[in-house]
């Protein structure tokens, strides 16, 4: 028994030693893109395709909780949340929105829940979560938007509903020739609601919130203004970058202008990012080209990642992206980089490690 005990202790010590470099990296005051990012328990953060919300003096990181293997590309646990005071060290705060054990529920095990984003509504004092939802067994055919709310940032969030956005409503910039169902997806989906996949949320300076999502069979982005309580579309939306094949949108505002960074369509495989600017959120939007600076491979693959969110930080911005590992989803990595500016354009440069004081609002 003593020999067995000594063996168990040796294994435990060896495991702790193996974890030490990763933990040290997380606590050295720097961010290390693409590396294991341990939480307060020494476990790699499990919040994929997510976003970070600041409330008070605390940051909340919400993301998809993955399991091992390719099964992890579907939802079996829910939306995980972590908290931090400094964006470096993260505490596991549990599951903010749990998967249902009811096989008939929209959020049943095996459904697809992606890209959760949470915003705070100052009028209702509610925290509102949106996500892309596909029902179990249908692959990506459902293409719906799901909404949940909570009284506290850690939840638990209560699921409200899912829908295809903007049913029965024409976008503000529709052309008459696009209202023929035989000729355009926007008209085909008019009555039942619009296809909605990769998405983000954006709250403007006046408190108006917007849902930005890939639609029309993933070929055109929609920007949809939300109701005052942030839980539904308001009935006013626009098509942007029509036929541009953009997904994974991230949106931010600087100097009175709106900026958008998106990816192309290549499934789990990384591709070249694209960036755009507009004077008004409904457009028109102008291309600024690929925001990545570096080797040709880095520019062609966005450093191996795909954007998911932008974190405003001390007048500047941090670009959040995921390095997907679809064969073992739980091993997906996080690619955070400081956004810089070049000739008035947002740009991204690779850094093996970087510190938060490198984030700058200077253009």
Secondary structure, DSSP 8 states (H G I E B T S, - for coil): -HHHHHHHHHHHHHHHHHHHHHHHHHTSS-B-TTS--B-TTS-B---EEEEEEEETTEEEEEEE---SSGGGGS-SSEEEEEEESSSSS-EEEEEEEE-BS-TTSTTBTT-EEEEEEEEEETTTTEEEEEEEEE-TTSTTSS-EEEEEEESSTT---EEEEEE-BTTT---TT--GGGG-TTT-HHHHTTTT-B---SEEEEE-TTS-EEEEEEETTTTEEEEEEE-TTSSSEEEEEEEESTT---EEEEEEEETTEEEEEEE-S-TTS----EEEEESSTT---EEEE--EES-HHHHHHGGG-EEEEEEEETTEEEEEEEE--GGGGGG-EEEEEE-EEETTEEEEE--SSB-GGG-----
